[in-house]
Amino acid sequence: MLDITNQPKRPLVAASILSADFGRMAEECRDVLGRGADLLHVDVMDGHFVPNLTMGQDMIRGLRRNLPDVFLDVHLMVERPQEYVKSFAEAGANLFSFHLEVCRPARPDGVDARELIRAIRDAGMLPGMVVNPPTPADGLLPFLDDLALVLVMSVYPGRSGQSFIPDVLPKLELLRQHARPTMRLEIDGGVNLQTVSRAVAAGADTLVTASALFGARDRKAVVDAMHNA
């Protein structure tokens, strides 16, 4: 299984299953992994933090059963991520990412980020944090030493197929200046063959790609281009 704490020699490609054919999920995942994708990215939405509902623990459990060696990078776009730590760990998630926007002090009744990071590690998963396009990245700096991954959203979360927002690139530059070499810096949203080079140049080393990969006629060519960005 992939060890994301090892600094990659080339960018990692995280295939976002939000754009896969849900009726053929295991087959779709095997296909993109067989064509070189490094890990699977799973978007979990609760219909409150974002105006959409997607997959949950059963999807994780099914992926783990069919793909026992795959690294599952789970991104929770939910208001109360602390309620899902145990169930996602038991389902087979490897990395559990939650949003800065649901934490105190941004949300007075929100989660304590340090407590949640500790709970994620205690459950046997790696912790990650996420920041949305309008949110400054400075709020992540106090937590970087405790995180395995930080995800910068380059679209507004909630649906696949949006256009890349280049204004987020300075956030990657700031975070890369402060991050440990063993912390992955991920970008998600509109990452395709036209935008990937800018993301990597700004410091991203883990590239979430959805429709650009699953919608491509030549999926291997897309993965190869992103690896070589």
C-alpha positions, 0 to 999 in steps of 0.5 A, a space after each residue: 500500500 502507498 505510504 504518503 509520508 514518503 516524499 514522492 519523486 513525482 506528483 501523486 495522482 488521486 483519482 476522485 471517484 465522484 466522476 466514476 460510473 457508480 454502477 461500475 465502481 469497482 471496475 472503474 477504480 481498478 481501471 484507473 489504478 491499473 493505468 497508473 493512478 496512485 490512490 483513490 479520493 473519496 468525497 463525502 458530503 452531508 447536504 448541509 456543509 455543501 448542497 449535495 449528498 454523496 457516498 459514505 461508510 458503505 462505499 468505503 467498505 465496498 472499495 476496501 473489500 474489492 481493492 484491499 491494497 488501495 490507499 483511500 483518501 477520504 475528504 469529509 465535506 460535513 458539518 460534524 466530522 468528529 461524529 464519523 471518525 470511528 465508523 470511517 476507520 472501521 470501514 477502511 479509510 486510510 486518511 480522514 480530512 476535515 474542513 478548517 471552516 467547521 472548526 473553532 474559532 471560524 465556527 463558535 460551536 465547531 469542532 476542536 481541530 487538535 482534538 479531532 486530529 488526535 482522535 483520527 490518529 488514535 483510530 488508526 487513520 492519517 489526519 488531513 485538513 481542507 481549506 475552501 477557496 475563500 478561506 485564507 490558508 493562515 488558519 492551517 499553519 498552527 496544525 501543519 506539524 500534526 497533519 499528514 496532508 493539507 488539501 487546498 480546494 481550487 473549486 467550491 466544494 459540492 460537485 464535479 466538473 467546475 473550473 479551476 480557480 487560479 487565485 488559490 495558488 498563493 495558498 499552495 506557495 504559503 503552505 509549501 514554505 511551512 510544511 514538513 517534507 513528509 506532509 502532502 499538499 493536495 489540490 482538488 478542483 478543475 485539475 486537468 492537463 491545462 491547469 496541472 502544471 500551475 498547481 505543481 509549480 505552486 507546490 502541490 504534490 498530490 493531484 485530485 482529478 475527477 472528470 479529467 481522468 474518468 471522462 478521458 478516452 486515454 486515461 493512462 495518458 492523463 495519469 502520465 501527464 500529471 505524473 510528469 507535470 
